[in-house]
Amino acid sequence: MFVKDRQFYKSLFTMTLTIALQNVIVFGVNLADSIMLGRFSEEALSGVALVNQIQFLLQMVVIGVGAGTLIFSSRAWGARDLSTVKKIANIAMKTALALSLVIFIPVFLFPENVLSLLSNEKDVVAEGVKYLRIICFTYPVFAATNTLLSTLRSVETVKIGFYISLSTLVINVCLNYLLIFGNFGFPRLGAEGAAIATTVARIVELIIVCLYVKFGDKKICLRLSDYGKMDKELFRAYLKKGTPVLCSNTMWGLAMAIQTAILGHLGQASITAGSIASTVFQIISVVVYGCANASGVLVSKMIGEGIGKSCKPYVKTLQIIYVSIGVATSLFLFLIKDLILSFYDVSADAKALTTKFLIVLCVTVIGTSYQMSCLTGIVVSGGDTTFIMKNDFIFMWLIVLPMAAIFAFVLKLPPEFVFIALKSDQILKCPVAFIRTNRYKWLKKL
């Protein structure tokens, strides 16, 4: 059942835990915003939750760019081809910055119109606009930082991401305390204060990663001159393999915004419950996403080293690990859900609905751990990116969203049933992931 390669386990769990800790801190920033704004006002919490769907779309786009980086760079790293790693870093950075501007421009020019698509609660939208007018300037900064981190991660450099995220958490929490509530003589700004705090933290993030790339990295040795003219042939190959992942992630980000819009039209309690459940789930599932990222790097590296056809035992071992992590995460979330809710000062209706949402996530996280890790950690790293795009399109856009809309607006079922529909794909995708992973048709040439 398990391979007997100690170095494999050491690399897998070291990267998994490091990425997980980084994500704990990254999502911890969102949790700090959520708890503090929840104590300031429920409208501010819900308004920022709407804006975070735009941030999530950006995050998914940047992750899509990073997935393309991982596919090519990790394989080049396995072959010790640093020239290709640098060329991919250049392509990824320019692609990520361009896409971040595509998101920035409409939300900067029409913030109220954009947020009105997600909710018909005027007070909630008004609070969200205050936050969005400031936070949108961090989008290119966020794209640049995370593209650099993806490049470093593709060559198994992961610890710097943890230290960067730790600095962000400290800065963000401290500034939140001062600017949301107006402590120590600072102005009481609410949602605007949270936006300023996050903006400062994002800028510090970028400065730290740039300093590390310049003075600390000894593997790639990137320089500003490496971001000059792009290699056209490599760019075409990058687009061929990376575009399906980017499209898949973009569709996923848009789908999450539509999910928020569906809940947003079911009342403020649904918005608040969805925001809290989503933030808590992100914190709890960090090991799931960390393992998917780590296994993707290792599988891609093995292919680059020329041992891709010998990776079947490793793939079987990884699948057992994925399920085990999912079950452990489910039990942990179930045990601490009431404790976490005790930190929130929101209405009784919102708390009761959040509890129901979290119970649903206790079930679906097992499916998330298996299918997401198989598909994004193994199948994508093998170069089979088109399948992921088609799979996500079918399940999200042809099954989940129509079913949720029918539940909400035709059958007028309670919000918890709508939430079940929105998360049902995490279970439905498991048989597909199992079949695709174990047929090994995902081993592709780039």
C-alpha positions as a Markdown table, in Angstrom:
| # | Residue | x | y | z |
|---|---|---|---|---|
| 1 | Met | 0.0 | 0.0 | 0.0 |
| 2 | Phe | 2.8 | 2.4 | 0.8 |
| 3 | Val | 6.1 | 3.0 | -1.0 |
| 4 | Lys | 9.3 | 2.6 | 1.1 |
| 5 | Asp | 11.1 | 5.7 | -0.1 |
| 6 | Arg | 12.0 | 7.8 | 2.9 |
| 7 | Gln | 13.2 | 10.7 | 0.9 |
| 8 | Phe | 9.8 | 10.9 | -0.8 |
| 9 | Tyr | 7.9 | 11.0 | 2.5 |
| 10 | Lys | 10.4 | 13.6 | 3.9 |
| 11 | Ser | 10.0 | 15.8 | 0.9 |
| 12 | Leu | 6.2 | 15.4 | 0.7 |
| 13 | Phe | 5.5 | 16.1 | 4.4 |
| 14 | Thr | 8.1 | 18.8 | 4.8 |
| 15 | Met | 6.6 | 20.7 | 1.8 |
| 16 | Thr | 3.0 | 19.9 | 2.9 |
| 17 | Leu | 3.5 | 21.2 | 6.5 |
| 18 | Thr | 5.4 | 24.3 | 5.3 |
| 19 | Ile | 2.7 | 25.2 | 2.7 |
| 20 | Ala | 0.0 | 24.4 | 5.3 |
| 21 | Leu | 1.5 | 26.7 | 7.9 |
| 22 | Gln | 1.9 | 29.4 | 5.2 |
| 23 | Asn | -1.8 | 29.0 | 4.3 |
| 24 | Val | -2.8 | 29.0 | 8.0 |
| 25 | Ile | -1.3 | 32.4 | 8.2 |
| 26 | Val | -2.7 | 33.6 | 4.9 |
| 27 | Phe | -6.2 | 32.6 | 5.8 |
| 28 | Gly | -5.6 | 33.7 | 9.3 |
| 29 | Val | -5.4 | 37.2 | 8.0 |
| 30 | Asn | -8.9 | 36.7 | 6.5 |
| 31 | Leu | -10.1 | 35.2 | 9.8 |
| 32 | Ala | -8.8 | 38.2 | 11.8 |
| 33 | Asp | -10.6 | 40.5 | 9.4 |
| 34 | Ser | -13.7 | 38.4 | 9.7 |
| 35 | Ile | -13.7 | 38.3 | 13.5 |
| 36 | Met | -12.8 | 42.0 | 14.0 |
| 37 | Leu | -15.3 | 43.2 | 11.4 |
| 38 | Gly | -17.9 | 40.9 | 12.9 |
| 39 | Arg | -17.5 | 42.7 | 16.2 |
| 40 | Phe | -17.6 | 46.1 | 14.5 |
| 41 | Ser | -20.8 | 45.5 | 12.6 |
| 42 | Glu | -22.5 | 42.6 | 10.7 |
| 43 | Glu | -23.0 | 44.9 | 7.7 |
| 44 | Ala | -19.2 | 45.5 | 7.5 |
| 45 | Leu | -18.5 | 41.8 | 7.8 |
| 46 | Ser | -20.9 | 40.9 | 5.0 |
| 47 | Gly | -19.7 | 43.7 | 2.8 |
| 48 | Val | -16.1 | 42.6 | 3.0 |
| 49 | Ala | -17.3 | 39.1 | 2.4 |
| 50 | Leu | -18.6 | 40.2 | -1.0 |
| 51 | Val | -15.3 | 41.9 | -1.9 |
| 52 | Asn | -13.4 | 38.8 | -0.9 |
| 53 | Gln | -15.2 | 36.9 | -3.7 |
| 54 | Ile | -13.4 | 39.3 | -6.1 |
| 55 | Gln | -10.2 | 38.6 | -4.3 |
| 56 | Phe | -10.9 | 34.9 | -4.5 |
| 57 | Leu | -11.3 | 35.2 | -8.3 |
| 58 | Leu | -7.9 | 37.0 | -8.5 |
| 59 | Gln | -6.5 | 34.3 | -6.3 |
| 60 | Met | -7.8 | 31.5 | -8.5 |
| 61 | Val | -6.4 | 33.3 | -11.6 |
| 62 | Val | -3.0 | 33.7 | -10.0 |
| 63 | Ile | -3.1 | 30.0 | -8.8 |
| 64 | Gly | -3.8 | 29.1 | -12.5 |
| 65 | Val | -0.8 | 31.0 | -13.6 |
| 66 | Gly | 1.2 | 29.3 | -10.8 |
| 67 | Ala | 0.0 | 25.9 | -11.9 |
| 68 | Gly | 1.4 | 26.5 | -15.4 |
| 69 | Thr | 4.7 | 27.6 | -13.7 |
| 70 | Leu | 4.8 | 24.4 | -11.6 |
| 71 | Ile | 4.2 | 22.1 | -14.6 |
| 72 | Phe | 7.1 | 23.5 | -16.6 |
| 73 | Ser | 9.5 | 24.7 | -13.9 |
| 74 | Ser | 9.3 | 21.6 | -11.7 |
| 75 | Arg | 9.9 | 19.4 | -14.7 |
| 76 | Ala | 12.8 | 21.7 | -15.7 |
| 77 | Trp | 14.1 | 21.6 | -12.2 |
| 78 | Gly | 14.1 | 17.8 | -12.2 |
| 79 | Ala | 16.3 | 18.0 | -15.4 |
| 80 | Arg | 18.4 | 20.8 | -13.8 |
| 81 | Asp | 17.5 | 23.2 | -16.6 |
| 82 | Leu | 17.6 | 26.5 | -14.8 |
| 83 | Ser | 17.5 | 28.5 | -18.1 |
| 84 | Thr | 13.9 | 27.2 | -18.7 |
| 85 | Val | 13.0 | 28.0 | -15.1 |
| 86 | Lys | 14.0 | 31.6 | -15.6 |
| 87 | Lys | 12.1 | 31.9 | -18.9 |
| 88 | Ile | 9.0 | 30.5 | -17.3 |
| 89 | Ala | 9.3 | 32.9 | -14.4 |
| 90 | Asn | 9.3 | 35.8 | -16.9 |
| 91 | Ile | 6.3 | 34.4 | -18.8 |
| 92 | Ala | 4.3 | 33.8 | -15.6 |
| 93 | Met | 5.0 | 37.2 | -14.1 |
| 94 | Lys | 3.9 | 39.1 | -17.2 |
| 95 | Thr | 0.8 | 36.9 | -17.5 |
| 96 | Ala | -0.2 | 37.3 | -13.9 |
| 97 | Leu | 0.2 | 41.1 | -13.9 |
| 98 | Ala | -1.8 | 41.5 | -17.1 |
| 99 | Leu | -4.7 | 39.4 | -15.7 |
| 100 | Ser | -4.7 | 41.3 | -12.4 |
| 101 | Leu | -5.2 | 44.5 | -14.3 |
| 102 | Val | -8.1 | 43.0 | -16.1 |
| 103 | Ile | -9.8 | 42.5 | -12.7 |
| 104 | Phe | -8.6 | 45.8 | -11.3 |
| 105 | Ile | -10.0 | 48.1 | -13.9 |
| 106 | Pro | -13.7 | 47.3 | -13.7 |
| 107 | Val | -13.8 | 47.1 | -9.9 |
| 108 | Phe | -11.9 | 50.4 | -9.6 |
| 109 | Leu | -14.2 | 52.2 | -12.1 |
| 110 | Phe | -17.6 | 50.6 | -11.1 |
| 111 | Pro | -17.3 | 49.2 | -7.5 |
| 112 | Glu | -20.9 | 49.6 | -6.6 |
| 113 | Asn | -22.2 | 48.1 | -9.8 |
| 114 | Val | -19.9 | 45.0 | -9.4 |
| 115 | Leu | -20.9 | 44.4 | -5.8 |
| 116 | Ser | -24.6 | 44.9 | -6.6 |
| 117 | Leu | -24.4 | 41.8 | -8.7 |
| 118 | Leu | -23.5 | 39.8 | -5.6 |
| 119 | Ser | -26.2 | 41.2 | -3.2 |
| 120 | Asn | -29.3 | 43.3 | -3.1 |
| 121 | Glu | -28.7 | 44.4 | 0.5 |
| 122 | Lys | -27.9 | 48.2 | 0.1 |
| 123 | Asp | -26.2 | 48.6 | 3.5 |
| 124 | Val | -24.0 | 45.5 | 2.8 |
| 125 | Val | -23.0 | 46.8 | -0.6 |
| 126 | Ala | -22.2 | 50.3 | 0.8 |
| 127 | Glu | -19.8 | 48.8 | 3.3 |
| 128 | Gly | -18.2 | 46.6 | 0.6 |
| 129 | Val | -17.6 | 49.6 | -1.6 |
| 130 | Lys | -15.6 | 51.4 | 1.1 |
| 131 | Tyr | -13.4 | 48.3 | 1.4 |
| 132 | Leu | -13.1 | 47.7 | -2.4 |
| 133 | Arg | -12.1 | 51.3 | -3.3 |
| 134 | Ile | -8.8 | 50.7 | -1.3 |
| 135 | Ile | -8.2 | 47.0 | -1.6 |
| 136 | Cys | -8.3 | 46.9 | -5.4 |
| 137 | Phe | -4.9 | 48.6 | -5.5 |
| 138 | Thr | -3.3 | 45.5 | -4.0 |
| 139 | Tyr | -4.4 | 43.2 | -6.9 |
| 140 | Pro | -1.2 | 43.7 | -9.0 |
| 141 | Val | 0.9 | 43.5 | -5.8 |
| 142 | Phe | -0.7 | 40.2 | -4.8 |
| 143 | Ala | -0.2 | 38.8 | -8.3 |
| 144 | Ala | 3.5 | 39.7 | -8.4 |
| 145 | Thr | 4.2 | 38.3 | -4.9 |
| 146 | Asn | 2.4 | 35.0 | -5.4 |
| 147 | Thr | 3.9 | 34.5 | -8.9 |
| 148 | Leu | 7.4 | 34.8 | -7.4 |
| 149 | Leu | 6.4 | 32.4 | -4.6 |
| 150 | Ser | 5.1 | 29.9 | -7.2 |
| 151 | Thr | 8.4 | 30.1 | -9.0 |
| 152 | Leu | 10.3 | 29.4 | -5.8 |
| 153 | Arg | 8.0 | 26.6 | -4.8 |
| 154 | Ser | 8.5 | 24.9 | -8.2 |
| 155 | Val | 12.1 | 24.3 | -7.2 |
| 156 | Glu | 11.2 | 23.1 | -3.7 |
| 157 | Thr | 11.8 | 26.5 | -1.9 |
| 158 | Val | 8.8 | 26.8 | 0.3 |
| 159 | Lys | 9.9 | 28.2 | 3.7 |
| 160 | Ile | 10.1 | 31.8 | 2.5 |
| 161 | Gly | 6.4 | 31.8 | 1.9 |
| 162 | Phe | 5.8 | 30.9 | 5.5 |
| 163 | Tyr | 7.9 | 33.8 | 6.8 |
| 164 | Ile | 6.3 | 36.3 | 4.4 |
| 165 | Ser | 2.8 | 35.2 | 5.5 |
| 166 | Leu | 3.8 | 35.5 | 9.1 |
| 167 | Ser | 4.8 | 39.1 | 8.7 |
| 168 | Thr | 1.5 | 39.8 | 6.9 |
| 169 | Leu | -0.5 | 38.4 | 9.8 |
| 170 | Val | 1.3 | 40.4 | 12.4 |
| 171 | Ile | 1.0 | 43.7 | 10.4 |
| 172 | Asn | -2.6 | 43.1 | 9.4 |
| 173 | Val | -3.8 | 42.2 | 12.9 |
| 174 | Cys | -2.0 | 45.1 | 14.6 |
| 175 | Leu | -3.3 | 47.6 | 12.0 |
| 176 | Asn | -6.8 | 46.1 | 12.1 |
| 177 | Tyr | -6.9 | 46.7 | 15.9 |
| 178 | Leu | -5.9 | 50.3 | 15.4 |
| 179 | Leu | -7.9 | 51.3 | 12.3 |
| 180 | Ile | -11.1 | 49.3 | 12.5 |
| 181 | Phe | -12.0 | 50.3 | 16.1 |
| 182 | Gly | -10.0 | 53.5 | 16.4 |
| 183 | Asn | -7.7 | 52.4 | 19.3 |
| 184 | Phe | -4.8 | 54.5 | 20.7 |
| 185 | Gly | -6.1 | 57.7 | 19.0 |
| 186 | Phe | -6.3 | 56.3 | 15.5 |
| 187 | Pro | -9.5 | 57.0 | 13.5 |
| 188 | Arg | -12.4 | 54.5 | 13.7 |
| 189 | Leu | -12.6 | 53.5 | 10.0 |
| 190 | Gly | -14.3 | 50.1 | 10.1 |
| 191 | Ala | -14.2 | 48.4 | 6.7 |
| 192 | Glu | -11.9 | 51.1 | 5.3 |
| 193 | Gly | -9.4 | 50.5 | 8.2 |
| 194 | Ala | -9.3 | 46.8 | 7.3 |
| 195 | Ala | -8.6 | 47.6 | 3.7 |
| 196 | Ile | -5.7 | 49.9 | 4.6 |
| 197 | Ala | -4.3 | 47.3 | 7.0 |
| 198 | Thr | -4.4 | 44.6 | 4.3 |
| 199 | Thr | -2.9 | 47.0 | 1.7 |
| 200 | Val | 0.1 | 47.8 | 3.9 |
| 201 | Ala | 0.6 | 44.1 | 4.6 |
| 202 | Arg | 0.5 | 43.2 | 0.9 |
| 203 | Ile | 3.2 | 45.8 | 0.0 |
| 204 | Val | 5.4 | 44.5 | 2.8 |
| 205 | Glu | 5.0 | 41.0 | 1.4 |
| 206 | Leu | 6.2 | 42.0 | -2.0 |
| 207 | Ile | 9.2 | 43.8 | -0.6 |
| 208 | Ile | 10.3 | 40.8 | 1.4 |
| 209 | Val | 10.0 | 38.3 | -1.4 |
| 210 | Cys | 11.9 | 40.6 | -3.8 |
| 211 | Leu | 14.7 | 41.0 | -1.2 |
| 212 | Tyr | 14.8 | 37.2 | -0.8 |
| 213 | Val | 14.9 | 36.6 | -4.6 |
| 214 | Lys | 17.7 | 39.2 | -4.9 |
| 215 | Phe | 19.9 | 38.2 | -1.9 |
| 216 | Gly | 18.7 | 34.9 | -0.4 |
| 217 | Asp | 17.8 | 32.5 | -3.3 |
| 218 | Lys | 20.7 | 30.3 | -4.4 |
| 219 | Lys | 18.8 | 28.0 | -6.8 |
| 220 | Ile | 17.3 | 30.1 | -9.6 |
| 221 | Cys | 19.3 | 33.3 | -9.0 |
| 222 | Leu | 16.6 | 35.5 | -10.8 |
| 223 | Arg | 17.6 | 39.0 | -11.8 |
| 224 | Leu | 15.7 | 41.9 | -13.2 |
| 225 | Ser | 17.2 | 41.3 | -16.6 |
| 226 | Asp | 15.5 | 37.9 | -16.7 |
| 227 | Tyr | 12.2 | 39.7 | -17.1 |
| 228 | Gly | 13.0 | 41.0 | -20.5 |
| 229 | Lys | 12.0 | 39.6 | -23.8 |
| 230 | Met | 9.9 | 36.4 | -23.6 |
| 231 | Asp | 10.8 | 33.1 | -25.4 |
| 232 | Lys | 8.0 | 32.9 | -28.0 |
| 233 | Glu | 8.3 | 29.1 | -28.5 |
| 234 | Leu | 8.1 | 28.5 | -24.8 |
| 235 | Phe | 5.3 | 31.0 | -24.4 |
| 236 | Arg | 3.3 | 29.1 | -26.9 |
| 237 | Ala | 3.9 | 25.8 | -25.1 |
| 238 | Tyr | 3.0 | 27.5 | -21.8 |
| 239 | Leu | -0.2 | 28.8 | -23.2 |
| 240 | Lys | -1.1 | 25.4 | -24.6 |
| 241 | Lys | -0.7 | 23.6 | -21.3 |
| 242 | Gly | -1.4 | 26.5 | -18.9 |
| 243 | Thr | -4.4 | 28.1 | -20.5 |
| 244 | Pro | -6.8 | 25.1 | -19.7 |
| 245 | Val | -5.8 | 25.4 | -16.0 |
| 246 | Leu | -6.1 | 29.1 | -16.1 |
| 247 | Cys | -9.5 | 28.9 | -17.7 |
| 248 | Ser | -10.6 | 26.2 | -15.2 |
| 249 | Asn | -9.5 | 28.4 | -12.2 |
| 250 | Thr | -11.1 | 31.5 | -13.7 |
| 251 | Met | -14.4 | 29.6 | -14.2 |
| 252 | Trp | -14.1 | 28.3 | -10.6 |
| 253 | Gly | -13.5 | 31.9 | -9.3 |
| 254 | Leu | -16.5 | 33.2 | -11.2 |
| 255 | Ala | -18.6 | 30.3 | -10.0 |
| 256 | Met | -17.7 | 31.1 | -6.4 |
| 257 | Ala | -18.8 | 34.7 | -7.0 |
| 258 | Ile | -22.1 | 33.4 | -8.4 |
| 259 | Gln | -22.5 | 31.1 | -5.4 |
| 260 | Thr | -22.1 | 34.1 | -3.1 |
| 261 | Ala | -24.6 | 36.0 | -5.3 |
| 262 | Ile | -27.1 | 33.1 | -4.8 |
| 263 | Leu | -26.6 | 33.1 | -1.0 |
| 264 | Gly | -26.5 | 36.9 | -1.1 |
| 265 | His | -30.1 | 37.0 | -2.4 |
| 266 | Leu | -31.3 | 34.8 | 0.4 |
| 267 | Gly | -30.8 | 37.4 | 3.1 |
| 268 | Gln | -28.0 | 38.9 | 5.2 |
| 269 | Ala | -27.8 | 35.9 | 7.6 |
| 270 | Ser | -26.9 | 33.7 | 4.6 |
| 271 | Ile | -24.2 | 36.1 | 3.5 |
| 272 | Thr | -22.7 | 36.2 | 7.0 |
| 273 | Ala | -23.0 | 32.4 | 7.5 |
| 274 | Gly | -21.4 | 31.8 | 4.1 |
| 275 | Ser | -18.5 | 34.2 | 4.9 |
| 276 | Ile | -17.8 | 32.6 | 8.3 |
| 277 | Ala | -18.1 | 29.0 | 7.0 |
| 278 | Ser | -15.8 | 29.8 | 4.0 |
| 279 | Thr | -13.1 | 31.4 | 6.2 |
| 280 | Val | -13.2 | 28.7 | 8.8 |
| 281 | Phe | -13.0 | 26.0 | 6.1 |
| 282 | Gln | -10.0 | 27.6 | 4.5 |
| 283 | Ile | -8.2 | 27.6 | 7.8 |
| 284 | Ile | -9.1 | 24.0 | 8.6 |
| 285 | Ser | -8.3 | 22.6 | 5.1 |
| 286 | Val | -4.8 | 23.9 | 4.8 |
| 287 | Val | -3.2 | 20.5 | 5.1 |
| 288 | Val | -5.4 | 19.3 | 2.2 |
| 289 | Tyr | -4.3 | 22.1 | -0.1 |
| 290 | Gly | -0.7 | 21.8 | 1.1 |
| 291 | Cys | -0.5 | 18.1 | 0.3 |
| 292 | Ala | -2.0 | 18.7 | -3.2 |
| 293 | Asn | 0.6 | 21.4 | -3.9 |
| 294 | Ala | 3.5 | 19.3 | -2.6 |
| 295 | Ser | 2.5 | 16.2 | -4.4 |
| 296 | Gly | 2.2 | 18.2 | -7.7 |
| 297 | Val | 5.8 | 19.4 | -7.3 |
| 298 | Leu | 7.1 | 15.9 | -6.6 |
| 299 | Val | 5.2 | 14.2 | -9.4 |
| 300 | Ser | 6.3 | 16.8 | -11.9 |
| 301 | Lys | 9.9 | 16.6 | -10.7 |
| 302 | Met | 9.9 | 12.8 | -11.1 |
| 303 | Ile | 8.7 | 13.1 | -14.6 |
| 304 | Gly | 11.4 | 15.7 | -15.3 |
| 305 | Glu | 14.0 | 13.3 | -13.9 |
| 306 | Gly | 12.8 | 10.7 | -16.4 |
| 307 | Ile | 11.2 | 8.3 | -13.9 |
| 308 | Gly | 7.6 | 9.3 | -14.7 |
| 309 | Lys | 6.6 | 5.8 | -15.8 |
| 310 | Ser | 7.8 | 4.4 | -12.5 |
| 311 | Cys | 5.6 | 6.7 | -10.3 |
| 312 | Lys | 2.6 | 4.4 | -10.1 |
| 313 | Pro | 3.3 | 3.1 | -6.6 |
| 314 | Tyr | 3.8 | 6.7 | -5.5 |
| 315 | Val | 0.5 | 7.7 | -7.0 |
| 316 | Lys | -1.3 | 4.9 | -5.1 |
| 317 | Thr | 0.3 | 5.9 | -1.9 |
| 318 | Leu | -0.6 | 9.6 | -2.4 |
| 319 | Gln | -4.3 | 8.6 | -2.9 |
| 320 | Ile | -4.4 | 6.8 | 0.5 |
| 321 | Ile | -2.8 | 9.9 | 2.1 |
| 322 | Tyr | -5.3 | 12.2 | 0.5 |
| 323 | Val | -8.3 | 10.2 | 2.0 |
| 324 | Ser | -6.6 | 10.0 | 5.4 |
| 325 | Ile | -6.1 | 13.7 | 5.5 |
| 326 | Gly | -9.7 | 14.3 | 4.5 |
| 327 | Val | -11.1 | 12.2 | 7.3 |
| 328 | Ala | -8.8 | 13.8 | 9.9 |
| 329 | Thr | -9.8 | 17.3 | 8.7 |
| 330 | Ser | -13.5 | 16.4 | 8.8 |
| 331 | Leu | -13.3 | 15.2 | 12.4 |
| 332 | Phe | -11.3 | 18.2 | 13.5 |
| 333 | Leu | -13.7 | 20.6 | 11.9 |
| 334 | Phe | -16.7 | 18.9 | 13.6 |
| 335 | Leu | -15.0 | 19.1 | 17.0 |
| 336 | Ile | -14.1 | 22.7 | 16.9 |
| 337 | Lys | -17.0 | 24.3 | 15.0 |
| 338 | Asp | -18.8 | 25.5 | 18.2 |
| 339 | Leu | -15.6 | 26.9 | 19.7 |
| 340 | Ile | -14.9 | 29.0 | 16.6 |
| 341 | Leu | -18.4 | 30.3 | 16.4 |
| 342 | Ser | -18.1 | 31.6 | 20.0 |
| 343 | Phe | -15.6 | 34.2 | 18.8 |
| 344 | Tyr | -18.2 | 35.8 | 16.5 |
| 345 | Asp | -20.6 | 38.5 | 17.7 |
| 346 | Val | -23.3 | 38.1 | 15.0 |
| 347 | Ser | -27.1 | 37.4 | 15.1 |
| 348 | Ala | -28.5 | 34.1 | 16.4 |
| 349 | Asp | -29.9 | 33.3 | 13.0 |
| 350 | Ala | -26.5 | 33.8 | 11.4 |
| 351 | Lys | -24.9 | 31.5 | 14.0 |
| 352 | Ala | -27.4 | 28.8 | 13.6 |
| 353 | Leu | -27.1 | 28.8 | 9.9 |
| 354 | Thr | -23.3 | 28.8 | 10.1 |
| 355 | Thr | -23.4 | 25.7 | 12.2 |
| 356 | Lys | -25.5 | 23.9 | 9.5 |
| 357 | Phe | -23.1 | 25.1 | 6.8 |
| 358 | Leu | -20.1 | 23.8 | 8.8 |
| 359 | Ile | -21.7 | 20.4 | 9.2 |
| 360 | Val | -22.1 | 20.2 | 5.4 |
| 361 | Leu | -18.4 | 21.0 | 5.0 |
| 362 | Cys | -17.5 | 18.3 | 7.5 |
| 363 | Val | -18.8 | 15.8 | 5.0 |
| 364 | Thr | -17.6 | 17.4 | 1.7 |
| 365 | Val | -14.1 | 18.0 | 2.9 |
| 366 | Ile | -13.3 | 14.3 | 2.5 |
| 367 | Gly | -14.3 | 14.5 | -1.1 |
| 368 | Thr | -12.3 | 17.7 | -1.5 |
| 369 | Ser | -9.2 | 16.2 | -0.1 |
| 370 | Tyr | -9.3 | 13.2 | -2.5 |
| 371 | Gln | -10.6 | 14.6 | -5.8 |
| 372 | Met | -8.9 | 18.0 | -5.7 |
| 373 | Ser | -5.6 | 16.6 | -4.7 |
| 374 | Cys | -5.8 | 13.9 | -7.4 |
| 375 | Leu | -6.8 | 16.2 | -10.1 |
| 376 | Thr | -4.7 | 19.3 | -9.3 |
| 377 | Gly | -1.9 | 17.6 | -7.6 |
| 378 | Ile | -1.3 | 14.6 | -9.9 |
| 379 | Val | -3.2 | 14.9 | -13.1 |
| 380 | Val | -2.3 | 18.5 | -13.8 |
| 381 | Ser | 1.3 | 18.0 | -12.9 |
| 382 | Gly | 1.4 | 15.2 | -15.4 |
| 383 | Gly | 0.5 | 17.7 | -18.1 |
| 384 | Asp | -3.2 | 16.6 | -18.6 |
| 385 | Thr | -4.6 | 20.1 | -18.2 |
| 386 | Thr | -7.5 | 20.1 | -20.7 |
| 387 | Phe | -9.3 | 17.3 | -18.8 |
| 388 | Ile | -9.4 | 19.5 | -15.6 |
| 389 | Met | -11.0 | 22.3 | -17.5 |
| 390 | Lys | -13.7 | 20.1 | -19.0 |
| 391 | Asn | -14.4 | 18.4 | -15.7 |
| 392 | Asp | -14.8 | 21.6 | -13.8 |
| 393 | Phe | -17.0 | 23.1 | -16.4 |
| 394 | Ile | -19.4 | 20.1 | -16.5 |
| 395 | Phe | -19.7 | 19.8 | -12.7 |
| 396 | Met | -19.8 | 23.5 | -11.7 |
| 397 | Trp | -21.7 | 25.1 | -14.6 |
| 398 | Leu | -24.0 | 22.3 | -15.7 |
| 399 | Ile | -24.8 | 20.7 | -12.4 |
| 400 | Val | -24.0 | 22.6 | -9.2 |
| 401 | Leu | -25.0 | 26.2 | -10.2 |
| 402 | Pro | -28.2 | 25.3 | -12.0 |
| 403 | Met | -29.2 | 22.9 | -9.1 |
| 404 | Ala | -28.5 | 25.6 | -6.5 |
| 405 | Ala | -30.4 | 28.2 | -8.4 |
| 406 | Ile | -33.4 | 25.9 | -8.7 |
| 407 | Phe | -33.3 | 25.1 | -5.0 |
| 408 | Ala | -33.0 | 28.8 | -4.0 |
| 409 | Phe | -35.4 | 30.6 | -6.4 |
| 410 | Val | -37.8 | 27.9 | -7.8 |
| 411 | Leu | -38.3 | 25.5 | -5.0 |
| 412 | Lys | -37.4 | 28.2 | -2.4 |
| 413 | Leu | -35.7 | 25.7 | -0.1 |
| 414 | Pro | -34.0 | 26.8 | 3.1 |
| 415 | Pro | -30.4 | 28.1 | 2.7 |
| 416 | Glu | -28.8 | 25.0 | 4.1 |
| 417 | Phe | -30.2 | 22.9 | 1.2 |
| 418 | Val | -28.9 | 25.5 | -1.3 |
| 419 | Phe | -25.5 | 25.2 | 0.4 |
| 420 | Ile | -25.6 | 21.4 | 0.1 |
| 421 | Ala | -26.2 | 21.8 | -3.7 |
| 422 | Leu | -23.3 | 24.3 | -3.9 |
| 423 | Lys | -20.9 | 21.9 | -2.4 |
| 424 | Ser | -22.2 | 18.6 | -3.9 |
| 425 | Asp | -19.5 | 18.6 | -6.7 |
| 426 | Gln | -16.9 | 17.8 | -4.0 |
| 427 | Ile | -18.4 | 14.4 | -3.6 |
| 428 | Leu | -19.6 | 13.9 | -7.2 |
| 429 | Lys | -16.1 | 14.4 | -8.6 |
| 430 | Cys | -14.5 | 11.6 | -6.6 |
| 431 | Pro | -15.4 | 8.6 | -9.0 |
| 432 | Val | -14.1 | 10.7 | -11.9 |
| 433 | Ala | -10.9 | 11.5 | -10.1 |
| 434 | Phe | -10.3 | 7.9 | -9.1 |
| 435 | Ile | -10.8 | 6.6 | -12.7 |
| 436 | Arg | -8.7 | 9.4 | -14.3 |
| 437 | Thr | -5.8 | 9.1 | -11.8 |
| 438 | Asn | -5.5 | 5.3 | -12.0 |
| 439 | Arg | -5.6 | 5.0 | -15.8 |
| 440 | Tyr | -2.4 | 7.1 | -16.0 |
| 441 | Lys | -3.4 | 8.8 | -19.2 |
| 442 | Trp | -2.3 | 12.1 | -17.6 |
| 443 | Leu | 1.4 | 11.4 | -18.3 |
| 444 | Lys | 1.9 | 13.9 | -21.1 |
| 445 | Lys | 4.9 | 15.4 | -22.9 |
| 446 | Leu | 5.1 | 19.2 | -22.7 |
